[in-house]
């Protein structure tokens, strides 16, 4: 059995709620009525409304997921494997539009998609990486039309005789972290191995689809919404500080939504020490990283002689994946949640970590109401921009399971050109080390500021690791 320190935050919080008798099984998700368009899920509706409101160049919600493949590859079998995923998952052949004033999703019959295929073996080895990223970046920066199916564009690039990369440009309304790093690569690898051996798909048919969940969700949230809004009114009532870092360009109200990415890594030694601190404090890696980020933000606030002790950060909660029936579905099930941490009232890292655990647990227990609907319900809140309440977000990427092939998955190499937040730190826990990327708005932060933030964060963890016994 896994120790608590090895469990994900979602599993730990579920464990806490089970032990306190605060979890009920609830109604099962069944199939939606046929013959009429399904509504959007609450998470999808948020992205849909933001896409319509902030549509332009660059696109805010385009993502690129890259599967790097070493060894011999049959491109035709890979393409067939990819299309089997689209056949299985309705959401990857769904478009979104407004009918009679309400957004709906339209599921289309499966039509096979062909890869765009590029062969870069004619270039020098050093040039291939740059050219692949350049070509795919141009594709990722092309907006999707939500009312047109499909909302994804796969490109297979041959880097060498036995090296390929499958780049998938996709709109986030049909993909989240679990989809991108776990479900999609696992199904792709499973189908590829089976089809290559002349066998049928090894995966059972799905019992429900994303549109079924959306229909079910609309029926089940009504009784919870008022209670959760009451909770957030208590947590976020009054003047909530929108916390960030000092910037050379502080005019956030009128900013653009351009974005750049900057990758970073902790050394192997520091990565090991941070994981050790997590285990010793019976915590999760995400909570340790969150607490460190909040501590560094608080130091910056003191440096600026600000009196408030609260630090407000955001994260993405898998609010739609609380039912077992949806765990294997591709789709977007996330809701941004606000984490208001009182850094001034806790004098040690361990105390602040325990406080952060309680804040995260309570936030995830009340994460069903879409954040923009919540902002409208709380009068006087700042609802400018795609995400109210906070402008700095942090997440820990879900781990990719063993695929049984020399394949790996990343989102580090291609930049979509947009950024819904001024600053977003996405950590990735690799076996060798902790790495990550910062997605930031260059109209708000200069690259030297981003590098300084990362340097301060690593120095903070080095100090904490030395202090913890």
Helices and strands as residue ranges (DSSP letters): G 4-6, H 9-19, E 38-39, H 42-54, E 62-70, H 75-88, G 90-93, E 94-99, E 102-107, E 116-119, H 125-140, E 152-160, E 163-171, G 172-174, H 177-178, I 179-183, H 184-196, H 210-220, H 222-236, E 260-265, H 268-280, H 285-303, E 310-317, G 319-321, G 324-326, E 335-342, H 349-365, H 371-377, E 392-396, E 407-410, E 423-429, E 434-440, H 447-467
